[in-house]
Amino acid sequence: MTKDDVLMMAEVLSREKDLEQGVVFEAIEAALATATRKRNREDIDVRVAVDRDSGDYEAFRQWEIVEDDSLVESPARQMTLAAANISYPDEPHAIGEMVEEPLETVATFGRIEAQAAKQVINQKVREAERARVFEEFKDRVGEMVQGVVKRVGNREALVDLEGVEASLPRSVWIDREALRSGDRIKGILTEVRSEPRGPQLILDRRCPELVIKLFQLEVPEVGQGVIEVLGASRDPGSRAKIAVKSNDPKIDPVGACVGIRGARVQSVSNEINLERIDIITWSENPAEFVIKALQPAEVDTIIIDEESQSMDVVVDENQQSLAIGRGGQNVRLASDLTGWELNIMTDEAAAEKAEMEAQETRERLMEQLNIDSEVAGVLVEEGFLTPDEVAYVPLQELMDVEGFDEELVGQLRERARNYLDIREIAELEKTRPEDDLLGMDGMDEGTARLFASKGIRSMEELAECATDELVELTDIDEVRASELIMIARAPWFAEAQ
């Protein structure tokens, strides 16, 4: 191989494979080293250095330096430190370094050597291509990308993505979507895996992010940040809902996303197999947001339970099926979009539920305050639903209740406070460490109370813990956790002996 051949090969491979010339030169050096090694009868180690400007190359035979003869596994590739110092006295040497001497370069190679060199170059170039693809796409996860379908199989469609092959698994196709070779599609890049056969690029067309990215592309105001798409929910291939907000009071976010004669929203719909898209104005008020998300159904009343993050949505009987949607689609999408669990019910069902909850509250107050059903019923009707409210609301609020006098109010407040005191003592008792845990070697009161607050109140319960479990529960040091557990287990070992 002449120096002109080397330079030409580097230029051609660099251009065809879109690789840096330095990478290609490294592949050529590895190929020349392999070919040179095959011409030698011994299994030697060879290094080849190619001049990037002239194409001239030099070959060197190498030996790895080991400490003594007992570590020499291959005499053709290794030598001891003493031998290196004798053979090459002009250079300092160290164990693990390489010593080398020039080899005669070969201008032409036989068929076997040339074939080996070709295989090495192909392998090195493929490895460099894989590394380039991985580096190019690893930081683009979550972006929308566009490609052309190359082949459709039973499990996936292969997509040509900027000259790189990506996979679109059938599990993330849009429902009733019929892809064919040559189709141009858009998807979200969800994963880039580095595998031996090359980087695996995984696409997704079912995720809600695709709808958001499409609106960013089709609606200039969204792309510029004037309008924000704050959420999306999808039933892929059938229906989607998006929530939009305008940062400019002069711009209608819904109208801008719909476009003239629906051109913009239709363009997005065409990209996702004609999926119907509802565009909803976002609101800070959760109830108002839910009402808009359930459109076109009309809502009568909303009862919010912030603790369970749920809402009872009361609608007229003739609006119930519209609010729920076919197969529950409308309420499911609205729930996903708003982040609230939505329970659609008629006025009659809401009344029944309210009566049932009121009855449960009356019975609970009767037990907690030791009062009859009549007094409990009045408290519930007036909105006093817990002992805390009875004990600590301003006195006048209870005095204003019809039928309540000062004596009755005083008894109710005293009973409520007694109940709360008893409950607090019971809660404290649950978190009080037992004496054996407090008196255990290596234990201090603060740590014992910490353990008790997490449900570990005795030595026996501590002994049954695993170290990682205790660390996760209490955030104490792993070494200290292990020591305390072993101390707690000491009685087990004593019994065993």
NORTA-V348445 format. One record per helix or strand. SS is the DSSP state (h for helix, s for strand). FROM is the first residue (numbers start at 0). LEN is the number of residues. Records with the same first field share a line. If there is no record, write none. Layout:
SS=FROM-LEN  FROM-LEN
This chain:
h=2-15  20-18  68-3  80-7  110-30  169-3  207-11  219-4  252-6  259-12  285-8  316-8  325-13  346-23  372-9  386-6  394-5  405-25  434-4  444-9  458-5  466-8  477-19
s=44-6  56-10  77-3  97-6  143-9  155-6  163-6  183-12  197-7  226-9  238-8  275-6  300-5  309-6  340-6
